[in-house]
Amino acid sequence: MSLRFKRFWTIGLFFVLMLLGGADWARAGKAPDFSLQDLKGKTLSLTDLKGKAVILDFWATWCGPCRRGIPDLNAIYRQYKNKGATVVGIALDDSGKPEILKGMKKNKLTIAYPVLIGEGGFKNKTFADCAKAAGIEIEGIPTTFILDKDGNIAASFVGLQEKKTFTDELDKLLKK
C-alpha cells in the first residue's frame, strides 16, 4: 500500500467517522487474551493486566489521527497508572518492529505506555478478535477498546476521540 493511498484513506475515513460518530458500545464481550512482544522484546498478555481497567489502542505510525491521539493517551497513562488503569498500544504497521521504530523516529513520537507489535495491519488476529468480541466491524484506526478490570469490553471507539471520552469511561469503571 503506497504512503499516498494510506494517507488519503486515513483522512477520508477520519471524516466519515466524525460524521457518523465514533462510539460503539459492547455488550459484555470478553476481550480475547493475547500475548505480544513490546518494542523492547518483553512479552505482555492481557492476563498480565487483570485487575486493571485498560485502554487498548490499535494504531499505526502512518496514521495521522493515531499520532494526534498519542499525547492524550500519554497523559491518561500518567494520570491513571497508579489508580488501577493503564494504556496499551498495539501498533499495526505491516512490517512490524522495524517499521514501527522507523515511523516513531520519523514522526518524533514519544510514547510513555507499552507499545506492542501487532503486525499485519487490519488482518491482525488480536485486532480482529477484539472487534468480534465487541460486536463491531473493523473500519479503521485508531480503534480503541476500553476494558474493565475483568477483561470485558466496556466500550469501543473508532476514530480519534477526545481525551475526556476516555477519562469519563475510566472514571466510571474505577468507581465500580
Secondary structure, DSSP 8 states (H G I E B T S, - for coil): --HHHHHHHHHHHHHHHHHH--EE---S-B----EEEBTTS-EEEGGGGTTSEEEEEEE-TT-HHHHHHHHHHHHHHHHHTTTTEEEEEEE--TT-HHHHHHHHHHTT----S-EEE--SGGG-HHHHHHHHHHT-----S-EEEEE-TTSBEEEEEES---HHHHHHHHHHHHH-
